[in-house]
Amino acid sequence: MKQHMTRMPRGSHCKFSFVRRAAAWTPSLHQQATTTTHHVRSVHESRKSQQPTRSRWLSTAQAETSAPSFTARLGSELAQMESEGTYKRERVITSPMQPAVSVQGSDAPVLNFCANNYLGLSNHPRLVAAAKETLDSHGLGLSSVRFICGTQDIHKQLEAAISSFSHTEDTILYPSCFDANAGLFEVILGPEDAVLSDSNNHASIIDGIRLCKAKRVRYAHCDMAELESALRASASARTRLIATDGVFSMDGDVAPLHRIVELARRYDAQVFVDDCH
């Protein structure tokens, strides 16, 4: 190839000659590659034909027989949920979120007691107007997570405002508290640590704790004597974290935070409080 290039004239004719000669030179390589590929393929197919087909037949048969049993099992479990009244169906709302909402299939308004819209902000006129304005200035979405290219100036402004209001050093926003709980424990705790969790903690706290490798200790609901005993028993841990709801969603009980903080200071432990549930 180098010899062809040194003998070509300069200018546009050079380019044409190079392309023409290269094109004339390429088929031979293509033919060699094609021949080699056909040879490898024929050898591979020959070896496959010599192998017994029983294992392949068993794999196919197992897949065909296992698929119906799997779907049949799911169907049976769904039917059982239906009969026991535990099957969950979506309520399709056709109006903005507010105390009385319109629901698909009902002509009359329905009172909504199950939303987290405690402050009535979901459809507040000022927030709706601000959202429309922000759509024009910052767009609809970022198509990314925060740490790649999903952080805008308005995120940092909101985090700073929350920190100022809460008198904290900093704030990290999550789409939901469930996500926040899933992202906390695994990051700050390792195998050398221990997390002490109230037995009635929200499911998101429990799931978040399961993701970390720390030793897990449950203490009886709001039982400070048992918590103190657990703190003594886990004295060898590098870091001990007491995890509790602020208000327990299923019971309405309020955690004795003053006692929890007192014990944490006495035994050099950290405190995590979930105030979203």
ZAZA-408421 format. One record per atom (N, C-alpha, C): residue in one letter; x, y, z. Coordinates in steps of 0.05 Angstrom, whole numbers, padded with zeros to 5 digits, always signed. Atoms other than C-alpha are relative to their C-alpha. Example, Ala and Ser with C-alpha at 12.3 -4.5 7.8 and 13.67 -1.06 7.14 Angstrom:
// ZAZA-408421
A+00018-00024+00000/A+00246-00090+00156/A+00018+00024+00000/S-00016-00024-00001/S+00273-00021+00143/S-00015+00022+00014/
This chain:
// ZAZA-408421
M+00017-00024+00000/M+00000+00000+00000/M+00017+00025+00000/K-00018-00023-00001/K+00058+00047+00016/K+00012+00005-00027/Q-00012-00003+00026/Q+00089+00034-00052/Q-00019+00013-00020/H+00021-00012+00018/H+00024+00052-00089/H-00002+00029+00005/M+00003-00028-00007/M+00020+00118-00052/M+00023+00016-00010/T-00023-00015+00009/T+00091+00139-00070/T+00001+00004-00030/R+00000-00002+00029/R+00079+00128-00144/R-00023+00016-00011/M+00024-00015+00009/M+00013+00167-00148/M+00008+00029-00006/P-00005-00029+00004/P+00014+00237-00179/P-00015+00016+00020/R+00012-00018-00019/R-00006+00297-00137/R-00026+00011-00010/G+00025-00013+00008/G-00072+00336-00137/G-00024-00018+00001/S+00025+00014-00001/S-00142+00313-00149/S+00003-00028-00012/H-00004+00027+00012/H-00118+00256-00194/H+00012-00019+00021/C-00011+00017-00021/C-00079+00231-00134/C-00021-00012+00017/K+00021+00009-00016/K-00141+00226-00093/K-00016-00022-00014/F+00015+00019+00015/F-00178+00190-00148/F+00015-00026-00003/S-00016+00023+00004/S-00121+00143-00161/S+00002-00017+00026/F-00002+00014-00026/F-00114+00127-00087/F-00026-00016+00006/V+00025+00013-00005/V-00188+00111-00081/V-00004-00023-00018/R+00004+00021+00020/R-00188+00071-00145/R+00018-00024+00007/R-00018+00022-00007/R-00127+00030-00125/R-00007-00013+00026/A+00009+00011-00026/A-00151+00022-00054/A-00024-00018-00004/A+00024+00016+00005/A-00218-00003-00080/A+00008-00026-00014/A-00009+00024+00014/A-00182-00051-00126/A+00014-00019+00019/W-00015+00017-00019/W-00140-00075-00068/W-00017-00012+00022/T+00017+00009-00022/T-00196-00083-00018/T-00013-00027-00004/P+00015+00025+00003/P-00235-00141-00049/P+00017-00025+00007/S-00016+00024-00007/S-00176-00189-00040/S-00001-00005+00030/L+00002+00003-00029/L-00176-00175+00035/L-00028-00009+00008/H+00028+00007-00006/H-00252-00180+00036/H-00004-00030-00006/Q+00004+00029+00007/Q-00249-00247+00000/Q+00014-00018+00020/Q-00014+00017-00020/Q-00197-00273+00050/Q-00016-00001+00026/A+00015-00001-00024/A-00238-00249+00109/A-00026-00017-00002/T+00025+00015+00005/T-00302-00279+00079/T+00006-00030+00001/T-00007+00028+00000/T-00267-00345+00067/T+00006-00011+00028/T-00006+00008-00028/T-00240-00347+00138/T-00025-00002+00017/T+00025+00000-00016/T-00308-00330+00167/T-00017-00025-00007/H+00015+00024+00008/H-00342-00385+00126/H+00013-00025+00012/H-00014+00023-00011/H-00289-00434+00149/H-00006-00004+00030/V+00006+00001-00029/V-00298-00417+00223/V-00028-00008+00005/R+00028+00007-00004/R-00373-00420+00216/R-00006-00029-00006/S+00005+00028+00007/S-00372-00487+00182/S+00011-00019+00021/V-00012+00017-00021/V-00325-00516+00235/V-00018+00001+00025/H+00017-00002-00023/H-00370-00489+00290/H-00026-00015-00003/E+00025+00015+00005/E-00433-00517+00258/E+00005-00030+00000/S-00006+00029+00001/S-00399-00583+00247/S+00003-00011+00028/R-00003+00009-00028/R-00380-00588+00321/R-00027+00000+00014/K+00027-00001-00013/K-00451-00568+00342/K-00016-00024-00009/S+00016+00023+00010/S-00481-00623+00298/S+00009-00026+00013/Q-00010+00024-00012/Q-00436-00674+00332/Q-00008-00003+00029/Q+00007+00001-00028/Q-00460-00655+00402/Q-00028-00013+00004/P+00026+00012-00005/P-00519-00693+00433/P-00021+00022+00004/T+00021-00020-00001/T-00585-00655+00429/T-00018-00003+00024/R+00017+00006-00023/R-00614-00683+00493/R-00001+00024+00020/S-00001-00022-00020/S-00590-00625+00538/S-00015+00024-00011/R+00015-00022+00011/R-00617-00574+00489/R-00030-00005+00002/W+00028+00007-00001/W-00683-00610+00487/W-00011+00003+00028/L+00008-00002-00028/L-00686-00613+00563/L-00004+00030+00008/S+00002-00028-00006/S-00673-00538+00568/S-00025+00012-00011/T+00024-00011+00013/T-00728-00522+00519/T-00025-00011+00014/A+00024+00012-00013/A-00777-00570+00553/A-00004+00012+00027/Q+00003-00012-00026/Q-00762-00541+00621/Q-00011+00028-00001/A+00010-00028+00003/A-00773-00470+00597/A-00030+00000-00007/E+00028+00001+00008/E-00839-00490+00565/E-00018-00009+00023/T+00017+00009-00022/T-00864-00526+00627/T+00000+00018+00024/S-00002-00018-00023/S-00839-00475+00678/S-00016+00025-00004/A+00014-00026+00005/A-00871-00414+00645/A-00029-00002+00008/P+00028+00001-00009/P-00943-00437+00653/P-00004-00003+00030/S+00003+00004-00029/S-00932-00459+00725/S+00005+00026+00015/F-00006-00026-00013/F-00902-00391+00742/F-00024+00019-00003/T+00023-00018+00004/T-00960-00352+00712/T-00024-00011+00014/A+00022+00012-00014/A-01009-00401+00742/A+00002+00006+00030/R-00004-00006-00029/R-00979-00390+00811/R-00008+00029+00005/L+00007-00029-00004/L-00984-00314+00803/L-00030+00004-00002/G+00029-00003+00003/G-01056-00321+00779/G-00014-00010+00025/S+00012+00011-00024/S-01073-00364+00839/S+00003+00019+00024/E-00004-00019-00023/E-01042-00314+00888/E-00017+00025-00003/L+00017-00024+00005/L-01079-00256+00855/L-00029-00007+00007/A+00027+00008-00006/A-01144-00295+00860/A-00005-00002+00030/Q+00002+00001-00029/Q-01131-00308+00934/Q-00002+00028+00012/M+00002-00027-00009/M-01118-00234+00945/M-00027+00012-00005/E+00027-00009+00006/E-01184-00219+00911/E-00020-00010+00020/S+00020+00013-00018/S-01222-00268+00955/S+00003+00011+00028/E-00005-00009-00027/E-01189-00241+01018/E-00004+00030+00003/G+00005-00028-00001/G-01203-00169+01000/G+00025+00017+00003/T-00025-00015-00003/T-01129-00149+00999/T+00011+00009-00027/Y-00009-00008+00026/Y-01123-00137+00924/Y-00003+00030-00003/K+00000-00029+00001/K-01104-00065+00911/K-00006+00010-00028/R+00007-00012+00026/R-01136-00025+00855/R+00005+00030+00002/E-00004-00028+00000/E-01117+00045+00835/E-00026+00016+00000/R+00022-00019+00002/R-01165+00102+00847/R+00009+00022-00020/V-00007-00019+00021/V-01163+00144+00784/V-00013+00027+00005/I+00009-00027-00006/I-01169+00218+00802/I+00000+00016-00026/T+00002-00016+00025/T-01192+00265+00747/T+00000+00030+00006/S+00000-00028-00008/S-01183+00331+00784/S+00026+00006+00014/P-00024-00006-00017/P-01126+00368+00820/P-00004-00011+00028/M+00000+00010-00028/M-01107+00343+00889/M-00010+00022+00019/Q+00012-00019-00019/Q-01150+00377+00942/Q-00017-00017+00019/P+00015+00016-00019/P-01195+00356+01001/P-00023-00016-00013/A+00021+00015+00015/A-01252+00337+00953/A+00009-00003-00029/V-00010+00006+00027/V-01232+00304+00888/V-00020-00014-00017/S+00017+00015+00019/S-01266+00277+00826/S+00014-00027-00006/V-00011+00027+00004/V-01256+00202+00817/V-00014-00013-00023/Q+00011+00014+00023/Q-01266+00162+00755/Q-00021-00021+00009/G+00021+00019-00007/G-01332+00123+00759/G-00019+00011+00020/S+00017-00012-00019/S-01364+00171+00808/S-00009+00027-00009/D+00010-00026+00008/D-01409+00230+00792/D+00002+00021+00022/A-00001-00019-00023/A-01404+00261+00861/A+00029+00003+00009/P-00026-00003-00012/P-01341+00290+00893/P+00005-00019+00023/V-00008+00019-00021/V-01303+00244+00940/V+00019+00014+00019/L-00018-00011-00020/L-01271+00267+01005/L+00026-00017+00001/N-00025+00014+00001/N-01197+00249+01005/N+00014+00004+00027/F-00013+00000-00026/F-01168+00231+01073/F+00027-00015+00000/C-00024+00017+00000/C-01108+00190+01050/C+00024+00013-00013/A-00023-00013+00012/A-01063+00241+01015/A+00018+00012+00021/N-00019-00014-00018/N-01001+00273+01046/N-00001+00030-00004/N+00003-00028+00006/N-01027+00341+01025/N-00009+00015+00025/Y+00008-00011-00026/Y-01028+00365+01098/Y-00004+00030-00001/L+00001-00029+00000/L-01016+00438+01083/L-00016+00011-00024/G+00016-00009+00023/G-01059+00441+01020/G+00016+00014-00021/L-00018-00014+00019/L-01000+00460+00976/L+00000-00013-00028/S-00001+00014+00026/S-01011+00409+00920/S-00012+00015-00023/N+00014-00015+00021/N-01057+00456+00882/N-00002+00029+00008/H+00001-00028-00009/H-01042+00523+00915/H+00005+00018-00024/P-00003-00018+00023/P-01050+00580+00864/P+00028+00012-00003/R-00026-00012+00001/R-00983+00611+00882/R+00021-00020-00010/L-00019+00020+00008/L-00946+00546+00873/L-00004-00008-00029/V+00006+00007+00028/V-00981+00530+00808/V+00011+00022-00019/A-00011-00022+00016/A-00962+00599+00781/A+00030-00001-00001/A-00029+00001-00001/A-00890+00591+00804/A+00010-00024-00017/A-00008+00023+00017/A-00887+00522+00770/A-00001+00007-00029/K+00002-00008+00028/K-00911+00551+00704/K+00023+00019-00008/E-00022-00019+00005/E-00859+00607+00709/E+00026-00016-00002/T-00025+00015+00000/T-00804+00557+00724/T+00002-00018-00024/L+00000+00015+00025/L-00824+00514+00664/L+00011+00016-00022/D-00010-00017+00021/D-00810+00573+00620/D+00030+00007+00003/S-00028-00009-00005/S-00743+00591+00653/S+00020-00024+00002/H-00019+00023-00005/H-00714+00521+00669/H-00009-00025-00014/G+00008+00024+00015/G-00753+00472+00626/G-00015-00020+00017/L+00017+00020-00013/L-00792+00410+00643/L+00015-00020+00017/G-00016+00020-00015/G-00738+00361+00665/G+00029+00001-00008/L-00029+00000+00005/L-00663+00346+00665/L+00010-00025-00012/S-00008+00026+00013/S-00661+00274+00640/S+00026-00010+00012/S-00024+00009-00013/S-00607+00259+00691/S-00004-00001+00030/V+00000-00001-00030/V-00593+00245+00764/V+00016+00024+00009/R-00011-00025-00010/R-00568+00300+00809/R+00031+00001-00005/F-00029-00002-00001/F-00494+00282+00811/F+00013-00001-00028/I-00012+00000+00027/I-00485+00276+00735/I-00005+00028-00013/C+00005-00026+00010/C-00520+00336+00705/C-00029+00008+00006/G+00028-00005-00008/G-00586+00341+00743/G-00004+00020+00022/T+00002-00020-00021/T-00572+00398+00791/T-00001+00028-00013/Q+00002-00028+00009/Q-00597+00468+00774/Q+00002+00019+00023/D-00003-00020-00020/D-00590+00533+00811/D-00024+00001+00019/I+00024-00001-00017/I-00661+00528+00837/I+00000-00022+00021/H-00003+00021-00020/H-00644+00462+00872/H+00017+00010+00023/K-00018-00010-00021/K-00587+00495+00910/K-00013+00022+00016/Q+00014-00022-00014/Q-00630+00556+00926/Q-00020-00012+00020/L+00019+00013-00018/L-00684+00511+00956/L+00013-00013+00023/E-00015+00013-00021/E-00634+00470+00995/E+00011+00020+00021/A-00010-00021-00019/A-00603+00534+01024/A-00022+00011+00016/A+00023-00011-00015/A-00672+00560+01043/A-00009-00019+00022/I+00008+00020-00020/I-00689+00495+01079/I+00020-00001+00022/S-00021+00000-00020/S-00622+00495+01115/S-00003+00024+00019/S+00003-00024-00017/S-00634+00566+01139/S-00024-00002+00018/F+00024+00003-00015/F-00704+00550+01162/F+00003-00021+00023/S-00003+00022-00020/S-00683+00486+01198/S+00025+00003+00017/H-00024-00004-00016/H-00618+00514+01226/H+00019-00024-00002/T-00018+00022+00005/T-00576+00459+01194/T+00023+00010-00018/E-00023-00007+00016/E-00509+00461+01159/E-00006-00002-00030/D+00006+00004+00028/D-00536+00435+01093/D-00024-00017-00003/T+00024+00016+00006/T-00594+00400+01059/T+00004-00014-00026/I+00000+00015+00025/I-00599+00346+01006/I-00028-00007-00007/L+00027+00006+00009/L-00664+00341+00967/L-00002-00027-00013/Y+00006+00025+00013/Y-00693+00274+00947/Y-00029+00002-00011/P+00027-00001+00010/P-00756+00260+00906/P-00021-00008+00021/S+00018+00009-00022/S-00787+00226+00967/S+00016-00008+00024/C-00014+00009-00024/C-00770+00207+01038/C+00007-00029-00002/F-00007+00028+00004/F-00771+00134+01017/F+00027-00002-00014/D-00025-00001+00014/D-00714+00150+00969/D+00023+00009+00019/A-00020-00011-00018/A-00678+00190+01023/A+00009-00022+00020/N-00007+00021-00019/N-00681+00131+01072/N+00016-00022-00014/A-00014+00021+00015/A-00657+00083+01018/A+00029+00009-00006/G-00027-00009+00007/G-00597+00128+01004/G+00018+00008+00023/L-00016-00010-00023/L-00573+00144+01074/L+00017-00021+00013/F-00014+00018-00018/F-00554+00083+01115/F+00023-00014-00014/E-00021+00014+00014/E-00513+00047+01062/E+00025+00018-00004/V-00022-00019+00005/V-00471+00110+01052/V+00017+00005+00025/I-00014-00009-00024/I-00454+00127+01124/I+00008-00023+00019/L-00005+00022-00019/L-00451+00058+01157/L+00013-00024-00015/G-00014+00023+00010/G-00406-00002+01146/G-00001-00024+00019/P+00001+00024-00017/P-00393-00071+01176/P+00009+00005+00028/E-00010-00005-00027/E-00358-00040+01236/E-00020+00015+00017/D+00019-00017-00014/D-00420+00000+01255/D-00025-00015+00009/A+00025+00012-00009/A-00487-00014+01288/A-00022+00021-00002/V+00023-00017+00001/V-00556+00015+01276/V-00021-00012+00018/L+00020+00008-00019/L-00608+00012+01331/L-00027+00012-00008/S+00024-00008+00013/S-00678+00015+01303/S-00025-00006+00017/D+00025+00004-00014/D-00746+00024+01336/D-00016-00022-00015/S+00014+00023+00012/S-00789-00039+01324/S-00024+00009-00017/N+00023-00010+00015/N-00846+00004+01296/N+00007+00020-00022/N-00009-00019+00020/N-00804+00044+01247/N-00014-00005-00027/H+00013+00002+00026/H-00833+00059+01178/H+00015-00019-00018/A-00011+00020+00018/A-00821+00008+01123/A+00024+00010-00016/S-00022-00011+00015/S-00775+00055+01085/S+00026+00001+00017/I-00024+00001-00018/I-00728+00060+01146/I+00011-00029+00001/I-00008+00028-00001/I-00727-00016+01151/I+00014-00008-00026/D-00013+00007+00025/D-00712-00024+01077/D+00027+00014-00004/G-00026-00014+00002/G-00657+00029+01080/G+00021-00013+00017/I-00019+00013-00018/I-00624-00006+01139/I+00009-00027-00012/R-00007+00026+00012/R-00626-00073+01102/R+00021+00003-00022/L-00020-00004+00021/L-00583-00042+01047/L+00028+00003+00010/C-00027-00005-00011/C-00525-00027+01093/C+00010-00026+00013/K-00013+00024-00011/K-00476-00077+01123/K+00004+00002+00030/A-00004-00003-00029/A-00479-00051+01194/A-00016-00021+00016/K+00014+00018-00018/K-00501-00095+01252/K-00027+00013+00007/R+00026-00011-00004/R-00576-00086+01261/R-00012-00010+00027/V+00012+00006-00026/V-00609-00083+01330/V-00027+00014+00002/R+00026-00012-00004/R-00683-00073+01342/R-00006+00002+00030/Y+00009-00003-00028/Y-00708-00045+01408/Y-00030+00003+00000/A+00029-00002-00002/A-00780-00048+01432/A-00009+00028-00003/H+00011-00026+00008/H-00824+00009+01410/H+00001+00020+00023/C-00003-00022-00019/C-00804+00072+01448/C+00008-00009+00028/D-00009+00010-00026/D-00773+00030+01503/D+00028+00010+00005/M-00026-00012-00005/M-00715+00072+01529/M+00018-00017+00016/A-00017+00018-00015/A-00691+00020+01578/A+00013-00021-00019/E-00011+00020+00019/E-00683-00031+01521/E+00020+00014-00019/L-00018-00014+00017/L-00650+00022+01477/L+00027+00004+00015/E-00025-00003-00015/E-00599+00037+01532/E+00015-00026+00003/S-00013+00026-00001/S-00585-00037+01540/S+00013-00007-00026/A-00011+00005+00027/A-00574-00042+01465/A+00025+00017-00005/L-00023-00017+00003/L-00526+00017+01467/L+00024-00011+00016/R-00021+00012-00016/R-00486-00017+01523/R+00012-00024-00015/A-00008+00025+00013/A-00484-00082+01484/A+00016+00005-00026/S-00013-00006+00025/S-00459-00048+01421/S+00023+00020+00003/A-00021-00019-00006/A-00403-00009+01454/A+00024-00003-00017/S-00024+00005+00017/S-00350-00040+01409/S-00003+00010-00028/A+00005-00010+00027/A-00382-00012+01346/A+00015+00026-00005/R-00013-00025+00007/R-00345+00043+01309/R-00019+00024+00002/T+00021-00021-00001/T-00408+00085+01300/T-00026-00014+00006/R+00027+00010-00006/R-00476+00073+01330/R-00020+00021-00007/L+00021-00018+00010/L-00537+00104+01298/L-00027-00009+00010/I+00027+00005-00009/I-00605+00107+01332/I-00019+00010-00021/A+00019-00007+00021/A-00660+00107+01279/A-00029-00001+00010/T+00027-00001-00010/T-00731+00128+01296/T-00017+00018-00017/D+00020-00019+00011/D-00794+00159+01267/D-00003+00022+00021/G+00008-00022-00018/G-00812+00227+01296/G-00028-00005+00011/V+00028+00009-00007/V-00886+00209+01295/V-00005-00026-00016/F+00004+00027+00012/F-00902+00136+01281/F-00026+00000-00015/S+00023-00003+00018/S-00949+00134+01222/S-00023-00019+00006/M+00021+00019-00004/M-00987+00071+01241/M-00013+00002+00028/D+00010-00002-00028/D-00997+00088+01315/D-00007+00028+00008/G+00003-00027-00008/G-00993+00163+01320/G+00017+00007+00025/D-00017-00005-00023/D-00943+00156+01377/D+00022+00019-00007/V-00022-00019+00003/V-00891+00211+01386/V+00024-00011+00013/A-00025+00011-00011/A-00820+00187+01396/A+00010+00019+00022/P-00011-00016-00022/P-00789+00210+01462/P+00028+00010-00007/L-00026-00009+00011/L-00734+00249+01426/L+00019+00011+00021/H-00018-00011-00021/H-00709+00285+01488/H+00015-00023+00015/R-00013+00022-00013/R-00694+00217+01520/R+00019-00014-00019/I-00018+00012+00020/I-00664+00189+01456/I+00025+00016-00003/V-00023-00017+00003/V-00618+00248+01448/V+00017-00001+00025/E-00015+00003-00026/E-00598+00243+01522/E+00016-00025+00000/L-00015+00025+00001/L-00579+00170+01513/L+00022+00001-00021/A-00021-00002+00021/A-00542+00185+01448/A+00024+00016+00010/R-00022-00016-00010/R-00500+00238+01482/R+00016-00016+00022/R-00013+00015-00021/R-00486+00192+01541/R+00018-00022-00011/Y-00014+00023+00011/Y-00463+00134+01497/Y+00014+00007-00027/D-00014-00009+00023/D-00432+00175+01441/D-00012-00013-00026/A+00014+00011+00024/A-00484+00154+01388/A-00011+00022-00016/Q+00013-00019+00018/Q-00515+00189+01329/Q-00030-00006-00001/V+00029+00003+00001/V-00590+00201+01320/V-00010+00007-00028/F+00014-00005+00025/F-00631+00195+01256/F-00030+00001+00005/V+00029-00003-00004/V-00703+00220+01256/V-00014+00003-00027/D+00017-00002+00023/D-00754+00209+01201/D-00025+00016+00007/D+00024-00017-00006/D-00805+00266+01205/D-00019+00002-00024/C+00018-00001+00024/C-00839+00251+01138/C-00023-00019+00002/H+00020+00021-00001/H-00881+00192+01159/H-00017+00001+00026/
